[in-house]
Amino acid sequence: MCNSIACNPGRFDNAKAEAFAYKMLTTLNSAAISLMVSIGHRTGLFDTLGQLEPSTGEQIAHAANLNERYVREWLGAMVAGRIVAYDTESHTYYLPAEHAAFLTREASPDNIAVTAQYIAVLGSVEDQIIECFQHGGGVPYSSYPRFHEVMAEESGQLTVSGLFDAILPLVDGLQEKLQGGIDVVDVGCGRGRALTAMAERYPNSKFVGYDLSNEAIASANTNAAKLGLTNIRFVAQDLTEWSEFDSYDLVTAFDAIHDQGRPDIVLRNIHRALREDGVFLMQDIAASSNVAENADNPLGAFIYTISCMHCMTVSLAQGGMGLGAAWGEQLAKSMLAESGFESVRVSRLEHDIQNNYYIVRKKEARTVRAA
């Protein structure tokens, strides 16, 4: 079917075209602002502005200990993007409190500037992604030098901040068991911020973190050593080759399963490693397996973009399935069932619009009737 102007003379809707052109201009501006927001976060400019009264560009640069000329240009982008306000009479800039609530480190876990960093990280591999479009294959983890750093920071916001008050309470009695002492493994642990937080809180339990990245594991072990923790260890491990049996009371995976080369094998390995009465707690992207159902997802375009330029491609680089971040709840449930799990409950949390939380057990709870 031909949808070009040549095929449909007289059917061209000018109003629709102009609306779309405006949408694309808005998209260009939003993309540019995302890069500037990332810079504002990394340089601490948002944090500085959040503490200042209305100030000149020179005063802001001095307070942030940054080059004035670059700060002035950045401020221009922020004013044009309606993020920073500008007073034309006093020539001063200020960050409205309503904006600071989503842009400063003090605003965590609501700091959207943390997530904006992904745009620059993904853009750095655009040439390699284009080659994959043309020839297939994937882009390996090693091509993303800052990805684990950004992921760890976002994990601190979405996972660690809600771990003890919202996430772990999803499993009845789990925190009491952790207090008493159980065996825990986190698969795809990255730099291990969530697992380290649990090891600090629950000294009677033993914790192991596995990840494919040597860099992430080295960082996690260094941090654990600095904290003097003796109940935790991190190991570089290809989870498709991981083989432990009946070893853990709790297995966690925080936004890690869909990235795996062979998530089907990893899920079977988790089932094998989990004790009969244990729990698998899986955090993963809140999306549908049906693309049409993701059109209204407030993060839909972002999810598919980060999937194409990271999640899917790193899996394909390993010769894997390339599920992608939008593998969806339907496929996730199906793959969990195929791995041998009988009980799957899905929950959402108020502080996290990005993820589903799967509470998974080997067996369905059996109701015992009184005689």
C-alpha positions in Angstrom: 0.0 0.0 0.0 1.4 3.4 -1.0 1.0 6.2 1.5 3.1 8.9 -0.2 1.7 12.2 -1.5 2.2 11.0 -5.1 -0.1 8.1 -4.4 -2.8 10.2 -2.7 -3.1 13.5 -4.5 -5.7 15.7 -2.9 -5.8 13.7 0.3 -2.9 15.5 2.0 -4.1 17.0 5.3 -2.2 20.3 5.9 -3.4 20.7 9.4 -2.3 17.2 10.3 1.1 17.8 8.6 1.6 21.1 10.5 0.7 19.4 13.8 3.2 16.7 13.1 5.9 19.2 12.1 5.3 21.0 15.4 5.5 17.7 17.3 8.9 16.9 15.6 10.3 20.4 16.5 9.2 19.8 20.1 10.9 16.4 20.0 14.2 18.1 18.8 14.0 20.6 21.6 13.2 17.9 24.2 16.1 15.8 23.0 18.5 18.7 23.2 17.2 19.6 26.7 17.8 16.0 27.8 21.5 16.4 27.0 21.7 19.7 28.9 19.8 18.2 31.9 22.3 15.4 32.0 25.1 18.0 32.1 23.3 20.0 34.7 23.1 16.9 36.9 26.7 15.7 36.4 28.2 19.1 37.0 26.0 19.8 40.0 24.5 22.9 38.5 21.0 21.9 39.5 22.1 21.3 43.0 23.8 24.7 43.1 20.8 26.5 41.6 18.6 24.8 44.2 20.5 26.5 47.0 20.9 29.9 45.5 18.7 33.0 45.4 18.2 34.5 41.9 21.8 35.0 40.7 23.8 36.1 37.7 25.5 33.6 35.4 28.9 34.7 36.9 27.6 34.1 40.4 26.2 30.7 39.5 29.5 29.7 37.8 31.5 30.8 40.9 29.2 29.0 43.3 29.5 25.8 41.2 33.2 26.2 40.6 32.7 26.0 36.8 33.7 27.9 33.7 31.4 31.0 33.4 31.2 30.9 29.6 29.9 27.3 29.5 27.6 27.9 32.4 26.1 30.9 30.6 25.4 28.9 27.5 23.9 26.1 29.5 21.7 28.6 31.3 20.5 29.8 27.9 19.3 26.3 27.0 17.6 26.0 30.4 15.8 29.3 29.9 14.7 28.4 26.4 13.6 25.0 27.7 11.5 26.7 30.4 13.4 24.8 33.1 15.3 27.8 34.6 13.6 31.2 35.0 15.2 34.4 34.0 14.6 38.0 35.2 15.2 40.4 32.4 15.6 43.4 34.7 18.1 42.0 37.2 19.6 39.6 34.6 19.4 36.8 37.2 18.5 33.1 36.9 16.7 30.9 39.4 15.4 27.4 39.6 11.7 27.3 40.7 11.1 25.0 43.7 8.6 23.0 41.6 11.3 22.2 39.1 14.0 21.6 41.7 11.7 18.9 43.1 12.5 16.8 40.1 16.1 17.9 39.2 18.3 18.0 42.3 20.0 15.3 44.3 17.9 16.3 47.3 14.8 15.4 45.3 15.8 11.7 45.1 14.0 9.4 44.4 12.2 11.8 42.1 15.3 13.2 40.4 14.5 12.7 36.7 17.9 14.3 35.8 19.5 10.9 36.8 17.6 9.1 34.0 18.4 11.9 31.5 22.0 10.7 31.5 21.0 7.6 29.5 20.4 9.8 26.4 24.1 10.8 26.2 25.2 7.3 27.0 23.1 5.8 24.3 24.1 8.4 21.8 27.7 7.4 22.2 27.1 4.0 20.5 24.9 5.3 17.6 27.4 4.4 14.9 27.7 0.9 16.2 23.9 0.5 16.4 23.7 1.6 12.8 26.1 -1.1 11.8 23.9 -3.6 13.6 20.9 -2.4 11.6 22.8 -3.0 8.4 24.6 -6.3 9.3 23.0 -7.7 12.4 24.8 -8.7 15.6 25.0 -6.5 18.7 27.0 -4.0 20.7 28.8 -5.5 23.7 28.7 -4.2 27.3 32.3 -3.0 27.0 31.1 -0.3 24.6 29.2 1.4 27.4 31.8 2.8 29.8 29.3 4.8 31.9 26.2 2.6 31.7 26.9 0.7 35.0 27.6 4.0 36.7 24.3 5.6 35.6 22.4 2.3 36.3 23.9 2.2 39.9 22.7 5.8 40.5 19.2 5.1 39.1 19.1 1.9 41.2 19.8 4.0 44.3 16.7 6.0 43.5 14.2 3.4 42.3 15.4 0.3 44.2 17.5 1.1 47.2 15.4 4.0 48.3 12.3 1.8 48.4 13.9 -1.5 49.3 13.0 -1.7 53.0 9.7 0.3 53.0 8.1 -0.9 49.8 9.9 -3.7 47.9 10.8 -6.3 50.5 7.4 -6.0 52.2 5.8 -7.3 49.1 6.8 -10.7 50.4 5.1 -11.5 53.7 7.6 -12.3 56.5 10.6 -11.8 54.3 12.3 -9.1 56.4 11.9 -11.2 59.5 13.6 -14.1 57.8 16.4 -11.8 56.6 16.8 -10.6 60.2 17.1 -14.1 61.4 19.5 -15.2 58.7 19.0 -16.7 55.2 21.0 -17.2 52.0 20.4 -14.6 49.3 21.7 -14.2 45.7 21.2 -11.2 43.4 21.6 -12.1 39.7 22.7 -9.3 37.4 23.7 -7.3 40.4 25.7 -4.6 38.6 27.6 -2.5 41.2 25.6 -4.2 43.9 24.0 -1.2 45.6 20.7 -3.0 46.6 22.5 -6.2 47.8 25.0 -4.1 49.8 22.2 -2.2 51.5 20.6 -5.5 52.5 23.9 -6.9 53.8 24.3 -3.8 56.0 20.7 -4.1 57.3 20.7 -7.9 57.9 24.1 -9.0 59.2 22.9 -12.5 60.0 22.1 -13.3 56.4 24.6 -14.2 53.7 24.6 -12.4 50.3 26.1 -13.2 46.9 26.0 -11.0 43.8 26.6 -12.3 40.3 27.2 -10.1 37.2 28.8 -10.6 33.8 30.7 -7.3 34.1 34.2 -7.5 35.7 34.2 -3.7 36.1 30.8 -3.7 38.0 31.9 -6.6 40.2 35.2 -5.0 41.1 33.4 -1.8 42.0 30.9 -3.8 44.2 33.6 -5.7 46.0 35.6 -2.5 46.7 32.6 -0.8 48.1 31.7 -3.8 50.3 35.3 -3.9 51.6 35.2 -0.1 52.5 32.1 -0.8 54.5 33.7 -3.6 56.3 31.0 -6.1 55.3 31.9 -9.8 55.8 28.6 -11.3 54.9 28.7 -10.4 51.2 30.7 -11.3 48.1 30.5 -10.4 44.4 31.6 -12.7 41.7 31.9 -12.2 37.9 29.7 -14.9 36.4 28.0 -15.8 33.1 24.6 -16.7 34.4 23.9 -19.1 31.6 26.7 -21.2 33.0 25.7 -20.8 36.6 24.9 -24.1 38.3 23.8 -24.3 41.9 21.2 -26.5 43.4 18.8 -25.8 46.3 21.2 -23.1 47.7 19.2 -19.9 48.3 16.1 -18.8 50.2 15.8 -15.6 48.2 16.9 -14.8 44.7 16.6 -11.2 43.5 16.9 -9.7 40.0 16.6 -6.0 39.7 15.9 -5.0 36.0 18.4 -7.6 34.9 16.6 -10.6 33.3 15.6 -9.0 30.0 19.3 -8.0 29.4 20.5 -11.6 29.6 21.8 -13.4 26.5 19.6 -16.4 27.3 17.1 -15.3 29.9 15.3 -18.7 29.4 18.4 -20.5 30.6 19.0 -18.0 33.4 15.4 -18.4 34.7 15.8 -22.2 34.7 19.1 -21.8 36.7 17.3 -19.6 39.2 14.6 -22.2 39.6 17.2 -24.8 40.2 19.2 -22.7 42.7 16.1 -21.7 44.7 15.1 -23.8 47.7 11.7 -25.4 47.7 10.1 -22.8 50.0 12.2 -19.9 48.7 11.1 -16.8 46.8 12.3 -15.2 43.5 11.8 -11.5 43.6 12.1 -10.0 40.1 11.9 -6.4 39.3 11.5 -5.7 35.5 10.2 -3.2 33.1 6.4 -2.5 33.3 5.4 -3.0 29.7 3.1 -5.2 27.6 4.3 -7.8 25.2 1.9 -6.3 22.6 3.3 -3.1 21.0 -0.1 -1.5 20.6 -0.6 -1.6 24.4 2.6 0.3 25.0 1.5 3.3 22.9 -0.1 5.0 25.9 2.7 4.0 28.3 4.2 7.3 29.6 7.7 5.8 29.2 6.9 3.8 26.1 9.2 5.6 23.6 12.0 5.7 26.2 11.7 2.0 26.9 11.9 1.0 23.2 14.8 3.4 22.7 16.9 2.2 25.6 16.1 -1.4 24.6 17.2 -0.9 21.0 20.4 0.9 21.9 21.3 -1.2 25.0 19.1 -4.0 26.4 18.4 -5.8 23.2 21.7 -5.3 21.5 23.9 -6.4 24.4 21.9 -9.6 24.5 22.4 -10.1 20.7 26.1 -9.4 21.1 26.3 -12.5 23.2 24.5 -14.5 20.5 21.4 -14.3 22.7 17.7 -14.0 22.3 17.6 -10.2 22.3 14.3 -10.0 24.2 14.6 -6.3 24.9 13.2 -4.1 27.7 9.7 -4.3 26.3 9.5 -8.1 26.5 6.4 -7.5 28.6 4.4 -9.0 31.4 2.7 -11.6 29.3 6.0 -13.1 28.0 7.6 -12.8 31.4 4.9 -14.9 33.0 5.0 -17.4 30.2 8.8 -17.8 30.5 8.6 -18.1 34.3 6.1 -20.9 33.9 8.2 -22.7 31.3 11.1 -22.5 33.8 9.1 -24.5 36.3 7.6 -21.8 38.6 4.0 -22.4 39.5 3.2 -19.2 41.4 3.6 -15.7 40.0 2.1 -12.6 41.5 2.7 -9.1 39.9 2.7 -5.9 41.9 3.3 -2.2 41.2 4.7 0.4 43.6 3.7 4.0 43.9 7.2 5.3 43.8 8.2 3.4 40.7 6.2 3.9 37.4 8.9 2.1 35.5 8.8 -1.4 36.9 6.7 -4.4 37.7 7.5 -6.5 40.8 7.1 -10.3 40.3 6.8 -12.4 43.5 7.6 -15.9 42.2 7.6 -19.3 43.9 8.2 -22.9 42.9 4.8 -24.1 44.0 1.3 -22.7 44.3 0.1 -22.4 47.9 -2.1 -25.3 48.8 -5.2 -24.8 50.8 -5.6 -27.4 53.5 -9.2 -28.1 54.4 -10.1 -29.1 57.9 -11.4 -32.6 58.3 
